[in-house]
Amino acid sequence: PDTLRLEVEGVRFFLIHDRSRLPCRPANTDVVVFGHTHLPCAEERDGALWLNPGSCGPRRCGKPASLCRMEAEAGAYRLTWIELPD
């Protein structure tokens, strides 16, 4: 699908490929997960976390390959960034 909503351990997610197609935070969302640019970032905006885990394939834009692990429990979450070797 173009978008996906899901809830894990009380944390409400909205997934979309291209952040630019989403002008504002979707209602009832704690975390917006997106990609497209392959550039890792995590920023609080509009009362939600906007998360791009990066790219776990070839390097892009001089950035290292990366991924983000998120653990959710009782409505809270914790991020761990993982940089992958070349």
N, CA, C and O atoms as a printed pandas DataFrame, in Angstrom:
     atom_number atom_name residue_name chain_id  residue_number  x_coord  y_coord  z_coord
0              1         N          PRO        A               1    0.830   -1.215    0.000
1              2        CA          PRO        A               1    0.000    0.000    0.000
2              3         C          PRO        A               1    0.866    1.267    0.000
3              4         O          PRO        A               1    2.044    1.216    0.352
4              5         N          ASP        A               2    0.288    2.377   -0.388
5              6        CA          ASP        A               2    1.000    3.660   -0.367
6              7         C          ASP        A               2    1.332    4.094    1.049
7              8         O          ASP        A               2    2.384    4.682    1.301
8              9         N          THR        A               3    0.430    3.799    1.963
9             10        CA          THR        A               3    0.642    4.127    3.373
10            11         C          THR        A               3    0.187    2.948    4.219
11            12         O          THR        A               3   -0.551    2.074    3.763
12            13         N          LEU        A               4    0.644    2.950    5.455
13            14        CA          LEU        A               4    0.253    1.885    6.376
14            15         C          LEU        A               4    0.185    2.453    7.778
15            16         O          LEU        A               4    1.081    3.183    8.202
16            17         N          ARG        A               5   -0.865    2.126    8.493
17            18        CA          ARG        A               5   -1.006    2.477    9.908
18            19         C          ARG        A               5   -0.918    1.191   10.712
19            20         O          ARG        A               5   -1.478    0.163   10.332
20            21         N          LEU        A               6   -0.212    1.266   11.820
21            22        CA          LEU        A               6   -0.175    0.120   12.727
22            23         C          LEU        A               6    0.155    0.608   14.123
23            24         O          LEU        A               6    0.681    1.706   14.304
24            25         N          GLU        A               7   -0.154   -0.203   15.087
25            26        CA          GLU        A               7    0.144    0.115   16.477
26            27         C          GLU        A               7    0.921   -1.046   17.080
27            28         O          GLU        A               7    0.539   -2.206   16.925
28            29         N          VAL        A               8    2.015   -0.726   17.769
29            30        CA          VAL        A               8    2.850   -1.723   18.426
30            31         C          VAL        A               8    3.057   -1.273   19.863
31            32         O          VAL        A               8    3.604   -0.198   20.111
32            33         N          GLU        A               9    2.622   -2.090   20.801
33            34        CA          GLU        A               9    2.821   -1.797   22.226
34            35         C          GLU        A               9    2.373   -0.382   22.602
35            36         O          GLU        A               9    3.022    0.287   23.406
36            37         N          GLY        A              10    1.256    0.068   22.014
37            38        CA          GLY        A              10    0.706    1.373   22.358
38            39         C          GLY        A              10    1.321    2.545   21.608
39            40         O          GLY        A              10    0.920    3.687   21.833
40            41         N          VAL        A              11    2.284    2.299   20.722
41            42        CA          VAL        A              11    2.879    3.355   19.897
42            43         C          VAL        A              11    2.225    3.277   18.514
43            44         O          VAL        A              11    2.240    2.230   17.867
44            45         N          ARG        A              12    1.648    4.408   18.073
45            46        CA          ARG        A              12    0.911    4.464   16.811
46            47         C          ARG        A              12    1.821    4.956   15.681
47            48         O          ARG        A              12    2.372    6.056   15.740
48            49         N          PHE        A              13    1.965    4.115   14.651
49            50        CA          PHE        A              13    2.859    4.383   13.524
50            51         C          PHE        A              13    2.069    4.708   12.263
51            52         O          PHE        A              13    0.967    4.206   12.042
52            53         N          PHE        A              14    2.667    5.562   11.450
53            54        CA          PHE        A              14    2.180    5.828   10.096
54            55         C          PHE        A              14    3.389    5.700    9.186
55            56         O          PHE        A              14    4.382    6.398    9.388
56            57         N          LEU        A              15    3.330    4.823    8.184
57            58        CA          LEU        A              15    4.447    4.587    7.273
58            59         C          LEU        A              15    4.095    5.102    5.887
59            60         O          LEU        A              15    2.991    4.881    5.388
60            61         N          ILE        A              16    5.051    5.793    5.272
61            62        CA          ILE        A              16    4.899    6.315    3.920
62            63         C          ILE        A              16    6.287    6.367    3.291
63            64         O          ILE        A              16    7.274    6.595    3.990
64            65         N          HIS        A              17    6.371    6.161    1.992
65            66        CA          HIS        A              17    7.685    6.166    1.339
66            67         C          HIS        A              17    8.277    7.572    1.264
67            68         O          HIS        A              17    9.413    7.789    1.686
68            69         N          ASP        A              18    7.518    8.526    0.732
69            70        CA          ASP        A              18    8.033    9.864    0.461
70            71         C          ASP        A              18    7.381   10.892    1.384
71            72         O          ASP        A              18    6.194   11.191    1.250
72            73         N          ARG        A              19    8.153   11.425    2.308
73            74        CA          ARG        A              19    7.659   12.397    3.291
74            75         C          ARG        A              19    7.024   13.625    2.631
75            76         O          ARG        A              19    6.096   14.210    3.190
76            77         N          SER        A              20    7.506   14.018    1.460
77            78        CA          SER        A              20    6.973   15.218    0.810
78            79         C          SER        A              20    5.512   15.047    0.386
79            80         O          SER        A              20    4.839   16.037    0.101
80            81         N          ARG        A              21    5.016   13.821    0.341
81            82        CA          ARG        A              21    3.605   13.574    0.008
82            83         C          ARG        A              21    2.692   13.730    1.214
83            84         O          ARG        A              21    1.480   13.539    1.110
84            85         N          LEU        A              22    3.268   14.073    2.351
85            86        CA          LEU        A              22    2.515   14.191    3.597
86            87         C          LEU        A              22    2.740   15.589    4.174
87            88         O          LEU        A              22    3.777   15.829    4.792
88            89         N          PRO        A              23    1.805   16.508    3.990
89            90        CA          PRO        A              23    2.036   17.897    4.406
90            91         C          PRO        A              23    2.103   18.106    5.920
91            92         O          PRO        A              23    2.755   19.044    6.381
92            93         N          CYS        A              24    1.445   17.256    6.693
93            94        CA          CYS        A              24    1.470   17.404    8.143
94            95         C          CYS        A              24    1.296   16.033    8.782
95            96         O          CYS        A              24    1.005   15.040    8.114
96            97         N          ARG        A              25    1.481   16.014   10.083
97            98        CA          ARG        A              25    1.362   14.754   10.825
98            99         C          ARG        A              25   -0.054   14.197   10.708
99           100         O          ARG        A              25   -1.025   14.919   10.936
100          101         N          PRO        A              26   -0.177   12.937   10.360
101          102        CA          PRO        A              26   -1.498   12.303   10.361
102          103         C          PRO        A              26   -2.060   12.257   11.782
103          104         O          PRO        A              26   -1.311   12.081   12.743
104          105         N          ALA        A              27   -3.350   12.411   11.910
105          106        CA          ALA        A              27   -4.000   12.376   13.224
106          107         C          ALA        A              27   -3.737   11.036   13.906
107          108         O          ALA        A              27   -3.587   10.004   13.251
108          109         N          ASN        A              28   -3.685   11.078   15.225
109          110        CA          ASN        A              28   -3.512    9.863   16.035
110          111         C          ASN        A              28   -2.265    9.077   15.663
111          112         O          ASN        A              28   -2.307    7.854   15.532
112          113         N          THR        A              29   -1.152    9.789   15.492
113          114        CA          THR        A              29    0.110    9.159   15.113
114          115         C          THR        A              29    1.207    9.622   16.065
115          116         O          THR        A              29    1.338   10.813   16.345
116          117         N          ASP        A              30    1.989    8.671   16.556
117          118        CA          ASP        A              30    3.137    8.988   17.405
118          119         C          ASP        A              30    4.437    9.037   16.617
119          120         O          ASP        A              30    5.316    9.846   16.914
120          121         N          VAL        A              31    4.563    8.164   15.601
121          122        CA          VAL        A              31    5.787    8.055   14.821
122          123         C          VAL        A              31    5.429    7.964   13.336
123          124         O          VAL        A              31    4.637    7.115   12.928
124          125         N          VAL        A              32    6.024    8.854   12.536
125          126        CA          VAL        A              32    5.895    8.788   11.077
126          127         C          VAL        A              32    7.211    8.220   10.558
127          128         O          VAL        A              32    8.271    8.806   10.777
128          129         N          VAL        A              33    7.148    7.085    9.872
129          130        CA          VAL        A              33    8.336    6.453    9.315
130          131         C          VAL        A              33    8.296    6.658    7.797
131          132         O          VAL        A              33    7.297    6.366    7.140
132          133         N          PHE        A              34    9.411    7.168    7.260
133          134        CA          PHE        A              34    9.465    7.441    5.821
134          135         C          PHE        A              34   10.853    7.095    5.306
135          136         O          PHE        A              34   11.753    6.781    6.084
136          137         N          GLY        A              35   11.020    7.153    4.000
137          138        CA          GLY        A              35   12.310    6.849    3.393
138          139         C          GLY        A              35   12.593    7.815    2.262
139          140         O          GLY        A              35   12.723    9.019    2.482
140          141         N          HIS        A              36   12.686    7.296    1.067
141          142        CA          HIS        A              36   12.874    8.018   -0.179
142          143         C          HIS        A              36   14.255    8.660   -0.301
143          144         O          HIS        A              36   14.956    8.385   -1.275
144          145         N          THR        A              37   14.671    9.493    0.635
145          146        CA          THR        A              37   15.965   10.175    0.522
146          147         C          THR        A              37   17.129    9.297    0.943
147          148         O          THR        A              37   18.271    9.573    0.578
148          149         N          HIS        A              38   16.866    8.263    1.690
149          150        CA          HIS        A              38   17.894    7.364    2.219
150          151         C          HIS        A              38   18.822    8.049    3.220
151          152         O          HIS        A              38   19.864    7.495    3.567
152          153         N          LEU        A              39   18.464    9.235    3.686
153          154        CA          LEU        A              39   19.283    9.965    4.651
154          155         C          LEU        A              39   18.706    9.781    6.044
155          156         O          LEU        A              39   17.559   10.163    6.279
156          157         N          PRO        A              40   19.461    9.208    6.976
157          158        CA          PRO        A              40   18.920    8.950    8.310
158          159         C          PRO        A              40   18.629   10.247    9.064
159          160         O          PRO        A              40   19.427   11.184    9.053
160          161         N          CYS        A              41   17.479   10.274    9.710
161          162        CA          CYS        A              41   17.146   11.409   10.578
162          163         C          CYS        A              41   16.015   11.004   11.515
163          164         O          CYS        A              41   15.224   10.107   11.224
164          165         N          ALA        A              42   15.970   11.683   12.632
165          166        CA          ALA        A              42   14.888   11.513   13.601
166          167         C          ALA        A              42   14.657   12.887   14.200
167          168         O          ALA        A              42   15.543   13.442   14.850
168          169         N          GLU        A              43   13.470   13.437   13.985
169          170        CA          GLU        A              43   13.175   14.765   14.517
170          171         C          GLU        A              43   11.752   14.824   15.052
171          172         O          GLU        A              43   10.825   14.257   14.474
172          173         N          GLU        A              44   11.606   15.517   16.157
173          174        CA          GLU        A              44   10.285   15.763   16.722
174          175         C          GLU        A              44    9.667   16.923   15.956
175          176         O          GLU        A              44   10.269   17.991   15.844
176          177         N          ARG        A              45    8.471   16.713   15.430
177          178        CA          ARG        A              45    7.772   17.748   14.685
178          179         C          ARG        A              45    6.278   17.513   14.794
179          180         O          ARG        A              45    5.815   16.382   14.654
180          181         N          ASP        A              46    5.528   18.562   15.039
181          182        CA          ASP        A              46    4.067   18.463   15.122
182          183         C          ASP        A              46    3.611   17.452   16.172
183          184         O          ASP        A              46    2.552   16.844   16.020
184          185         N          GLY        A              47    4.395   17.265   17.235
185          186        CA          GLY        A              47    4.005   16.349   18.295
186          187         C          GLY        A              47    4.244   14.883   17.996
187          188         O          GLY        A              47    3.710   14.010   18.680
188          189         N          ALA        A              48    5.052   14.606   16.966
189          190        CA          ALA        A              48    5.356   13.212   16.617
190          191         C          ALA        A              48    6.835   13.101   16.257
191          192         O          ALA        A              48    7.491   14.102   15.966
192          193         N          LEU        A              49    7.346   11.887   16.280
193          194        CA          LEU        A              49    8.689   11.612   15.802
194          195         C          LEU        A              49    8.593   11.334   14.308
195          196         O          LEU        A              49    7.795   10.498   13.884
196          197         N          TRP        A              50    9.400   12.027   13.506
197          198        CA          TRP        A              50    9.511   11.779   12.067
198          199         C          TRP        A              50   10.840   11.050   11.875
199          200         O          TRP        A              50   11.902   11.596   12.173
200          201         N          LEU        A              51   10.775    9.822   11.378
201          202        CA          LEU        A              51   11.936    8.935   11.362
202          203         C          LEU        A              51   12.225    8.405    9.963
203          204         O          LEU        A              51   11.365    7.801    9.321
204          205         N          ASN        A              52   13.448    8.642    9.505
205          206        CA          ASN        A              52   13.955    8.005    8.290
206          207         C          ASN        A              52   15.121    7.129    8.742
207          208         O          ASN        A              52   16.143    7.654    9.185
208          209         N          PRO        A              53   14.993    5.809    8.641
209          210        CA          PRO        A              53   16.040    4.931    9.145
210          211         C          PRO        A              53   17.302    4.917    8.291
211          212         O          PRO        A              53   18.299    4.314    8.686
212          213         N          GLY        A              54   17.281    5.567    7.129
213          214        CA          GLY        A              54   18.457    5.602    6.270
214          215         C          GLY        A              54   18.387    4.518    5.212
215          216         O          GLY        A              54   17.306    4.079    4.821
216          217         N          SER        A              55   19.539    4.100    4.761
217          218        CA          SER        A              55   19.626    3.093    3.712
218          219         C          SER        A              55   20.574    1.991    4.158
219          220         O          SER        A              55   21.698    2.268    4.576
220          221         N          CYS        A              56   20.129    0.750    4.073
221          222        CA          CYS        A              56   21.018   -0.345    4.464
222          223         C          CYS        A              56   21.697   -0.950    3.235
223          224         O          CYS        A              56   22.333   -2.001    3.318
224          225         N          GLY        A              57   21.550   -0.264    2.083
225          226        CA          GLY        A              57   22.226   -0.697    0.857
226          227         C          GLY        A              57   23.464    0.147    0.620
227          228         O          GLY        A              57   24.123    0.567    1.572
228          229         N          PRO        A              58   23.786    0.400   -0.643
229          230        CA          PRO        A              58   24.979    1.194   -0.958
230          231         C          PRO        A              58   24.903    2.593   -0.355
231          232         O          PRO        A              58   23.818    3.131   -0.138
232          233         N          ARG        A              59   26.081    3.176   -0.087
233          234        CA          ARG        A              59   26.141    4.535    0.458
234          235         C          ARG        A              59   25.419    5.498   -0.475
235          236         O          ARG        A              59   25.447    5.343   -1.696
236          237         N          ARG        A              60   24.768    6.502    0.128
237          238        CA          ARG        A              60   24.072    7.538   -0.626
238          239         C          ARG        A              60   24.498    8.887   -0.091
239          240         O          ARG        A              60   24.586    9.077    1.122
240          241         N          CYS        A              61   24.761    9.826   -0.985
241          242        CA          CYS        A              61   25.083   11.210   -0.613
242          243         C          CYS        A              61   26.238   11.276    0.384
243          244         O          CYS        A              61   26.275   12.182    1.216
244          245         N          GLY        A              62   27.174   10.340    0.316
245          246        CA          GLY        A              62   28.324   10.353    1.215
246          247         C          GLY        A              62   28.019    9.903    2.630
247          248         O          GLY        A              62   28.899    9.948    3.491
248          249         N          LYS        A              63   26.806    9.476    2.890
249          250        CA          LYS        A              63   26.418    9.017    4.226
250          251         C          LYS        A              63   26.655    7.520    4.344
251          252         O          LYS        A              63   26.537    6.791    3.358
252          253         N          PRO        A              64   26.988    7.059    5.538
253          254        CA          PRO        A              64   27.177    5.618    5.720
254          255         C          PRO        A              64   25.842    4.871    5.625
255          256         O          PRO        A              64   24.782    5.436    5.899
256          257         N          ALA        A              65   25.909    3.621    5.242
257          258        CA          ALA        A              65   24.723    2.779    5.268
258          259         C          ALA        A              65   24.303    2.628    6.726
259          260         O          ALA        A              65   25.143    2.480    7.614
260          261         N          SER        A              66   22.999    2.666    6.960
261          262        CA          SER        A              66   22.520    2.619    8.347
262          263         C          SER        A              66   21.129    2.021    8.416
263          264         O          SER        A              66   20.446    1.824    7.411
264          265         N          LEU        A              67   20.747    1.745    9.637
265          266        CA          LEU        A              67   19.379    1.361    9.936
266          267         C          LEU        A              67   19.079    1.818   11.353
267          268         O          LEU        A              67   19.978    2.197   12.103
268          269         N          CYS        A              68   17.831    1.776   11.697
269          270        CA          CYS        A              68   17.419    2.199   13.025
270          271         C          CYS        A              68   16.574    1.090   13.637
271          272         O          CYS        A              68   15.630    0.597   13.020
272          273         N          ARG        A              69   16.920    0.717   14.833
273          274        CA          ARG        A              69   16.126   -0.265   15.565
274          275         C          ARG        A              69   15.278    0.498   16.574
275          276         O          ARG        A              69   15.782    1.351   17.304
276          277         N          MET        A              70   14.003    0.187   16.608
277          278        CA          MET        A              70   13.106    0.847   17.544
278          279         C          MET        A              70   12.453   -0.217   18.417
279          280         O          MET        A              70   11.910   -1.206   17.925
280          281         N          GLU        A              71   12.521    0.012   19.709
281          282        CA          GLU        A              71   11.844   -0.869   20.654
282          283         C          GLU        A              71   10.682   -0.091   21.251
283          284         O          GLU        A              71   10.847    1.048   21.688
284          285         N          ALA        A              72    9.518   -0.704   21.268
285          286        CA          ALA        A              72    8.318   -0.066   21.808
286          287         C          ALA        A              72    7.779   -0.904   22.958
287          288         O          ALA        A              72    7.739   -2.133   22.900
288          289         N          GLU        A              73    7.366   -0.193   24.007
289          290        CA          GLU        A              73    6.792   -0.877   25.167
290          291         C          GLU        A              73    5.954    0.109   25.960
291          292         O          GLU        A              73    6.415    1.199   26.299
292          293         N          ALA        A              74    4.741   -0.274   26.248
293          294        CA          ALA        A              74    3.830    0.505   27.094
294          295         C          ALA        A              74    3.701    1.959   26.631
295          296         O          ALA        A              74    3.716    2.880   27.447
296          297         N          GLY        A              75    3.575    2.156   25.315
297          298        CA          GLY        A              75    3.361    3.492   24.778
298          299         C          GLY        A              75    4.598    4.343   24.632
299          300         O          GLY        A              75    4.499    5.501   24.226
300          301         N          ALA        A              76    5.769    3.801   24.952
301          302        CA          ALA        A              76    7.031    4.537   24.816
302          303         C          ALA        A              76    7.933    3.781   23.839
303          304         O          ALA        A              76    7.738    2.592   23.588
304          305         N          TYR        A              77    8.914    4.487   23.299
305          306        CA          TYR        A              77    9.831    3.849   22.370
306          307         C          TYR        A              77   11.258    4.315   22.627
307          308         O          TYR        A              77   11.497    5.354   23.242
308          309         N          ARG        A              78   12.200    3.507   22.134
309          310        CA          ARG        A              78   13.623    3.830   22.240
310          311         C          ARG        A              78   14.270    3.499   20.900
311          312         O          ARG        A              78   14.008    2.445   20.321
312          313         N          LEU        A              79   15.121    4.409   20.409
313          314        CA          LEU        A              79   15.806    4.223   19.131
314          315         C          LEU        A              79   17.256    3.828   19.350
315          316         O          LEU        A              79   17.900    4.301   20.286
316          317         N          THR        A              80   17.765    2.966   18.492
317          318        CA          THR        A              80   19.172    2.641   18.437
318          319         C          THR        A              80   19.608    2.745   16.990
319          320         O          THR        A              80   19.093    2.027   16.132
320          321         N          TRP        A              81   20.560    3.639   16.706
321          322        CA          TRP        A              81   21.080    3.784   15.348
322          323         C          TRP        A              81   22.204    2.778   15.137
323          324         O          TRP        A              81   23.050    2.590   16.011
324          325         N          ILE        A              82   22.210    2.142   13.992
325          326        CA          ILE        A              82   23.223    1.153   13.672
326          327         C          ILE        A              82   23.852    1.527   12.334
327          328         O          ILE        A              82   23.177    1.556   11.304
328          329         N          GLU        A              83   25.154    1.814   12.362
329          330        CA          GLU        A              83   25.889    2.121   11.138
330          331         C          GLU        A              83   26.455    0.808   10.615
331          332         O          GLU        A              83   27.064    0.046   11.366
332          333         N          LEU        A              84   26.255    0.548    9.339
333          334        CA          LEU        A              84   26.686   -0.709    8.739
334          335         C          LEU        A              84   28.058   -0.539    8.078
335          336         O          LEU        A              84   28.344    0.513    7.506
336          337         N          PRO        A              85   28.898   -1.561    8.155
337          338        CA          PRO        A              85   30.208   -1.471    7.513
338          339         C          PRO        A              85   30.070   -1.447    5.992
339          340         O          PRO        A              85   29.065   -1.899    5.443
340          341         N          ASP        A              86   31.085   -0.917    5.325
341          342        CA          ASP        A              86   31.073   -0.887    3.848
342          343         C          ASP        A              86   31.049   -2.275    3.291
343          344         O          ASP        A              86   31.036   -2.451    2.072
